[in-house]
Amino acid sequence: MSSRTAAKHLSFEIKNVHLPLMSVLVKSADLALLGNDLQQRFGDTPEFFDNDPVLIDLQSCNCSSAFA
């Protein structure tokens, strides 16, 4: 089976697109701290994320222990 034929049978598809979106790198699993920091940073501009796509990057966060 060729790789092109095999790709048609996968459960996912990867498309190369450029999307305008905000990326948020979460550094702590402490939700209270995160909430306070977001409020402090964006409290005066609640429409900052209004209807905008946001990518939440948890790679730097040790979140597995927080939600176990």
One Martini backbone bead per residue (centre of mass of N, CA, C, O) as a GRO file, in nm:
protein
   68
    1MET     BB    1   0.096   0.037   0.024
    2SER     BB    2   0.076   0.348  -0.016
    3SER     BB    3   0.103   0.646   0.148
    4ARG     BB    4  -0.146   0.775   0.013
    5THR     BB    5  -0.344   0.545   0.074
    6ALA     BB    6  -0.297   0.531   0.382
    7ALA     BB    7  -0.390   0.830   0.447
    8LYS     BB    8  -0.702   0.773   0.384
    9HIS     BB    9  -0.717   0.577   0.667
   10LEU     BB   10  -0.699   0.787   0.865
   11SER     BB   11  -0.813   0.967   1.171
   12PHE     BB   12  -0.647   1.204   1.027
   13GLU     BB   13  -0.561   1.554   0.942
   14ILE     BB   14  -0.313   1.756   0.785
   15LYS     BB   15  -0.299   2.112   0.769
   16ASN     BB   16  -0.157   2.387   0.600
   17VAL     BB   17  -0.211   2.675   0.797
   18HIS     BB   18  -0.289   3.022   0.841
   19LEU     BB   19  -0.374   3.155   1.159
   20PRO     BB   20  -0.546   3.390   1.341
   21LEU     BB   21  -0.400   3.370   1.666
   22MET     BB   22  -0.387   3.304   1.999
   23SER     BB   23  -0.122   3.239   2.233
   24VAL     BB   24  -0.117   3.037   2.538
   25LEU     BB   25   0.121   3.001   2.793
   26VAL     BB   26   0.109   2.768   3.039
   27LYS     BB   27   0.288   2.761   3.371
   28SER     BB   28   0.030   2.679   3.554
   29ALA     BB   29  -0.201   2.474   3.756
   30ASP     BB   30  -0.297   2.725   3.908
   31LEU     BB   31  -0.607   2.857   3.880
   32ALA     BB   32  -0.598   3.100   4.070
   33LEU     BB   33  -0.344   3.229   3.954
   34LEU     BB   34  -0.440   3.248   3.663
   35GLY     BB   35  -0.690   3.422   3.719
   36ASN     BB   36  -0.539   3.660   3.849
   37ASP     BB   37  -0.347   3.722   3.613
   38LEU     BB   38  -0.567   3.773   3.400
   39GLN     BB   39  -0.707   3.999   3.553
   40GLN     BB   40  -0.461   4.187   3.575
   41ARG     BB   41  -0.401   4.200   3.259
   42PHE     BB   42  -0.739   4.195   3.139
   43GLY     BB   43  -0.957   4.352   3.315
   44ASP     BB   44  -0.976   4.625   3.128
   45THR     BB   45  -1.003   4.396   2.868
   46PRO     BB   46  -1.251   4.175   2.817
   47GLU     BB   47  -1.231   4.180   2.482
   48PHE     BB   48  -0.959   4.048   2.401
   49PHE     BB   49  -1.103   3.737   2.343
   50ASP     BB   50  -1.333   3.818   2.156
   51ASN     BB   51  -1.392   3.577   1.921
   52ASP     BB   52  -1.112   3.444   1.949
   53PRO     BB   53  -0.875   3.240   1.872
   54VAL     BB   54  -0.728   2.991   2.105
   55LEU     BB   55  -0.417   2.872   2.205
   56ILE     BB   56  -0.347   2.617   2.446
   57ASP     BB   57  -0.036   2.580   2.607
   58LEU     BB   58   0.076   2.290   2.816
   59GLN     BB   59   0.382   2.207   2.797
   60SER     BB   60   0.496   2.391   3.056
   61CYS     BB   61   0.288   2.232   3.221
   62ASN     BB   62   0.218   2.054   3.528
   63CYS     BB   63  -0.099   1.922   3.490
   64SER     BB   64  -0.133   1.620   3.567
   65SER     BB   65  -0.143   1.659   3.885
   66ALA     BB   66  -0.397   1.858   3.896
   67PHE     BB   67  -0.602   1.633   3.726
   68ALA     BB   68  -0.583   1.343   3.891
   0.00000   0.00000   0.00000
